[in-house]
Amino acid sequence: MSPPTSSPPSLPIIDISPFLSPHPADPSALETCAQSLDAACTSPGFFYLTNHNLPPQLAASVLDLARRFFTTVPDAEKQRIRRRDVGDGHGDGARGYQLIGDNITQGKRDWHEGIDWYRPVRPGEPHPRHPPSASAISRNTANPQEDGEKEGIGDATRTRTPPYTLLRGLNQWPARPADFRAVYEDYITHMLALGAAVVRAMGVALGRGMERTLVEATRDSWWVMRAIGYPPLPATAGAGGGEEEDGRVSCGAHTDYGCVTLLLADETRGALQVWVEGEAGGKWIDADPLPGALVVNIGDMMERWSRGRWKSTRHRVVHRGGGYRVSVPFFFEPDFEARVPGKEGEGEVVYGEYLMQKVRNNF
C-alpha cells in the first residue's frame, strides 16, 4: 500500500454531526451542513463525510476481516457461500461470494472478488417460490447453511428454505474468520443510522418538502452491502490504451443505481477514480482515502428525486499499485416499494422493480 501524503483532499468535506446529534441541533448548523451538501451533490456528486457515527475500532475490524477472508480463507469456504442463480441451491441470483471476473460492469468483467448482502426478507413479505428440481434438492441437503438457515438483522425468527426467487434468498455468511458476521451486523446497524441521517440532510438541502419525502421513502431501506477485494491489476492491464477491456479494470466505470453510497475503504491511494466534468470535457480524478472519513456519493434514484439538480457521477476503480485493496461499501437505498419520480422522457419507477432489472443484467 502506498504511504499517505499531505496532498489536499480532492473532494468536498461534509461534517454530518448536526444531523446525528441526539439533542436538537442548532438550526444554523443544520442549514450550513445542508448547504454544503447541496453544493457537493451538484458537483462533483462525491464528498468526504466526517464526524460520522462509525467508531474507528469497528471500521478497522470490518476492513481487517474482509482482508483476511479474501487472502487467507481456503477456496472451499468461499465456494460454500458462492452466489448462485435462482433455483440453484441457496441461490437467489444476488447474494453470496463472487470470484474475480464474476462481476460484470457495462458488459465487461471486473478484476475483483466480493461478497454481496441484501436487506433480509421478513415475515409476511412476499416470497414467491419455484418448485425445486431434483438436482437442487440434492445440493441443498449437502450444505446445512442452505437448509433453513435463520436470517440475521431484520429477521431474527423466520426460518426459510430454498429454492428462492430473485433477491428473496438468505444472506450467505463466511464461517471464517471468527466473528465475521457479528462485526458486520454491527456495521450494518451503524450504517443504517448514518444513511438515514445523510438522506434527511439531503432532503433539507433540496427543500420543497423533500425532507419528509426522502425520510418516508427510505424508512425501510432495501440496503445492499458489499465486501470487495482488489488484487493488483495484471501487468498488461491498459496495454494499447484499452483501460477497460475484460479483466483489465478493477471495477468498470458506472453510476450507482440507488440512493446514497457510504464507502469504507483501506488506505490504498490512486485506485478509486471519479469523473469530473470541466470546460475541457472532463477528466478522472483520484478520490484517495481521507483518514477518519467515509467517501459518499449519490446514486441514480437521488438524481431523480433532485429532478436533475444533482448528478449521479460515474466512477471506477483502477488498482495498479502494490498490495491487496479492500473496501466495504454500504448502499442506503429506497424502500423496495418506493416510487421515484421519472427523469426527462421517462415515467416514475418502483425502486424494487428497477433493482431487480439491474440484478438480472449484472449491473
N, C-alpha and C positions, 0 to 999 in steps of 0.2 A: 504494500500500500504506500502511496505517496505521502510524504510528510505534509502537515498543514502549513500554509503560508499566510502572510499578513495582507494578501490582496483584498481589496474592498469587495463586499458582497455584490453579486451580480443581479440580485432580485430585491424588491422592496421588503422591508421588515415590518411585520404587524404584531403589536402587543395585544394579545387576546384577553388579558387578565380582567378587564372591566366586565366582560360577558361571562366570566367564570366565577366571579365573586359571589359567595354565599349571602352577602349582605347587599342591600340596594346600592348600586354604584352611582357615582357622581354623574349626572346627565351629561356634563361636558366631556367626561372621559369616554362615555359610550358613543357620543357623537364624533369625537376625534377618531376613535377606532373605526367607526362605520365609514367615515370619510376616507380614511387611509385604505380601507378595504375596497371602496368604490374605485379609487384611483388604481390600485393594484390589479383588480379584476378587469378593469377596462384595458389596461396594458401594463404588463405582458400576460396577465392571466395566471401567473405564478407568483408566489411570495414565500418568504420565510415566516413561520409562526413561532413567536417567543412567549415566554411566561404562560405556558400551557399547563395542563394537569398531569403530564406523564412523568412520573418520578425517574430520575436518571438511572437508578439501580434496575428498575423494571425495563427501561429501554435497553440497557446493556444486556440484560438476561435474554430478552427477546432476540436480539441480534446474535448473541453467543449460541443460543440453542439452534437457530437457523443454520449458522455456520457449521456447527457440529453435526447436524443432521445431514447436510449436503456433502460434507467432506469426510465423515467417519462412519456413517451408518452403512451396513452392507446392502448391496443391491437387492437382496431378497426382501429386506424390510421395506425398501422403497417400493418394490413391486407389489407388496401386500396391500398398499394403500393407493395403488395406481388409479388414476382417473380412467373410467371405463364408459363405454357407450351405454345408452339406455337399453335395458334388457340383458346386459352382460354382468352377472353377479351383482355387486353393490353399485353398479354404475347408474348415474343419472345424467351423464353427458357433461358434467360440470365439476363436481367435487373430487378432490384427490390429487395425487402426485403426477407430474408431467416430466418426462425425460427431456434432455436437450433436443430441440428440434420439434417437439410435440406442439408447442405453442406457435400459432401462425398469426402474424400481423399483416394485414393488407395482402394476404395471399402468399406471404413469404415466411420461411421458418426462422425462428429466433434461436440465438445461441445462449440459452439459459435453461435451467431446470427450476421447478417450483411446486408448491402445494397451494391449492385453491380451497377456500372455505366460504360458505354462504350462510346467510341467516337461516337458522333451522325452521323446518316446517313444524307448526304447533298443532296441538289437539284441536279438532273442529275445523281446521283449514282444509280446503280441497286437496285430495290426494288420490287422483285417478291412477289406476294401475293397469298394466298389461298382463295377460296370462303368461306365466313363466314357461320357458322352453325346458326340455329335459336337460340340456347342457347347462342352462343357468342354474337349475336346481342342484346339479352335481357340483358346480363351482361354489354355490352358497354354503353347502354343508362342509366344504373344505376349509372355510375361513370363519372362525367363530365371530369375528367382528362384524361380518356381513349378516349374520343370522340373528337379527333382532336386537342390535345394539341400542341402548338408550342414548338419546341425544343429550347435548350439554346445555349451554346457555340458551334460554328461551324455551326449553322443552326438557324439564327435569324428570318427567314421569312417563311419557309415552314411549312404548316400545313398538317399532315398526320393522317389517321385514321386506326384502326385495321380492319381485322386481319393482323398480321405481320409474316414474315418468320423468321427463326433463326437469331438472332443478329440484326434484322432490325427494332426493335421497338423503342419506346421512353424511355428515362430515366425517372425513377419514383422518384419524389422528395417529401420528407415529407413536410406537411403544417406546422408542428410544430417540433421543436422550430422555432420561428420567425427568419428570416434572414438566415435560414439554407442554402438555395440554393445560395443566393448571396455570402455568405462566401465561400462555396465550389467551386463555379465557379471562384472566385478569387484564391483559392488554386490551381485549375487546371491550370490556366494561369501561375502561378509561377512554377509549376511542369513541364509543357511543356518546358519552357525556361531552367530549370535546367537539365531535361533529355537530351535536345539537347546538352548542354554543356558537360555533362558526356560522352555521346556517341561520341562526337567529340574527347574528350580527349582519349577515349579508342581506337579510330581509329589511333590517333597519336602514342599511345603506341604499337599497333600492327604493324605499319609500312606497307610496301608493298602496298602503295596506299589505305590502308583501311580507312583513314580519309574520303576521298571522297565517298567510297563505303557505309560506315555507315551513313554518313550525308544524302546521297541521298535515302537510304533505309528506313530512319526514318523521312523524311521531313514532311510526313503527318501521323504521328504516330497513329495507331489504339489503343489508350491508353485505359487502364482499371483502375478504381479506386474502392476501397472497404472501407467502414467504418465497423469495426468489433468490436463486444462487447463480452468479455470473462468473464462470471461469473466463480467463482472458481469451479474447478472440484469437483464432489461429493466425499465424504469422502472415498468411497470404490474404487475410481479410482486407478488402479495399483495393486489392491489386487491380490495376487498369482503370481506376476511378470509380468502380462499382461498389459503393459503400453498403448497399442494402440487397446484395444478392443472397440467395438461400444460404443460411449458415454463416453469413458474413457480417451480421449485425447482432448485437446482443439483444436488442428489442427494437423492432422497426418503428418508424415514425407513425404516430397515431394521436388522436384525441381520446380522452376518457369519455365513456358514454353516459355516465351518471351525473351525480350532483357535485360532490366535493371529495377530493383525494387527499388523504393525510399520509405523508410518506416519512417513514423512519428508515434511515439508511446508515451504513457504516461510513467511515471517514474517507473512502476512496474518492479521489478527485478526477476530473476530466472524463466522467462516464455519462452522467445524466446531462442531456442537452435539450435546450428549449429554443423553439423557432421564434424569433423576434422580428416583427415587421419594421421596416425602415424605409427611408426615402430611396435607397438603392434596391429595394425589393425584399429585403430581409436577410437574416443570417442565423446560424446556430450559435448559441452561447452556452457555456458550461454553467450548470446550476450546482456548483460544488457545495458539499455539506457545510453548515454553519454550526459550530458547537452549541449544543443545547436546544437547537431549533429543529422544527419539522419543516419539510418542503410541502407546500399546499398548492393545489391547482383546481380550477373549476372544470366541470365536465359539460357534455352536450346538453343535459337537462337544465343546468343552471343558465347556460346561454339562452335557452328557450324562455326560461322564466324572466330573464332580464330583457326579453324582446330584442335581443341582438346588441344591447348596450355593452354587455360583457362578452368576451370571446373565449371559447374553449380552445386552448392553444396546443398545437402539435408539439410533441416531444419524443425523444428516443433515448436509447442507451447504447453507447459505443464504448465498451470497456477493453481498451488495448493495453492498459498498464499491467503491472505485475500483481500478484495476489488474487484472491478469490473474493469478489464483491458480493455482499448480501444486502437485501433491502426487504422491508415488510410494509407494503402499502396497505392502508385501510380505506376502503371506498364507502363513504357515508352516502347512501343512496335514498331516493324516494321510497315511499311505501309501494308494495307490489301493485296495488290498485290505484295509485295516484295518477291523476290526469294532468298532463303537462301541455302547456299551450304549443300550438304549431308555430313553425317559423314560416317565412315567406314562401308561399306556394304549397304549403303542407297543412294538414289539419292537426288537431291535438293528438297526442299519443297516450296510451295507457302504459305506464312505465314497465310493468311486468311483461307485457307483450313485446315491447321494444327490446327488453333484456333477453327474452327467450330467442328472439330472432338473431341477436348478436351472438349468443352462445351457440346456436345451430351453425353459424358461419365461422366459429372460432375467432370472432372479432376481426 
